[in-house]
Amino acid sequence: MPNVNADCMNIFLEQMLQCLRTQEAFLVMNCASWNKSKNLRVSRNIEIIYPLPCLPRLNPIKRLWLYIKQNILCSKIYNTIALLEDTLCKFITSLFYSAIKQLCNVTYLSH
């Protein structure tokens, strides 16, 4: 999805809900306007956490983005958005769950 807006976020939330079913989840998001939109349809079993903007290290997804940038975006030029999107999708789907868990692990979310 090359767009970022509340509609796209709702699609993501719907897909996430299909995977979760009845499980509960915490979703850590930044304070981008589409993440805080009043039009978001958030299920009761998903709790959204907004870390303080001045503390980006508290957002675990930042670590994953850094890893992606270092491995596929650094010093590379993609001629089309489609090629970039395809490369990103292949890279992300090739990551093992354990690698993502290790990259994004933060103690403040542990039970």
Residue pairs with C-beta under 8 A, 6 or more apart in sequence:
1 8
1 11
1 12
2 81
2 85
4 32
4 34
5 34
6 34
6 37
6 39
6 40
7 39
8 34
9 34
9 35
9 37
9 40
10 39
10 40
10 41
13 40
13 41
13 42
13 43
13 46
14 41
16 25
16 27
16 46
17 43
17 45
17 46
20 43
20 45
20 46
22 45
23 45
24 45
24 46
24 47
25 45
25 46
25 47
26 46
26 47
26 48
26 49
26 109
27 46
27 47
27 48
27 49
28 48
28 49
28 50
28 51
28 58
28 59
28 60
28 61
28 109
29 35
29 48
29 49
29 50
29 59
30 50
30 51
30 53
30 59
31 50
31 53
35 48
35 50
36 50
42 48
49 109
51 58
51 59
52 58
56 62
58 106
58 108
60 103
60 104
60 105
60 106
60 109
61 104
63 103
63 104
64 100
64 103
64 104
67 103
68 88
68 91
68 92
71 91
72 87
72 88
72 91
78 84
78 87
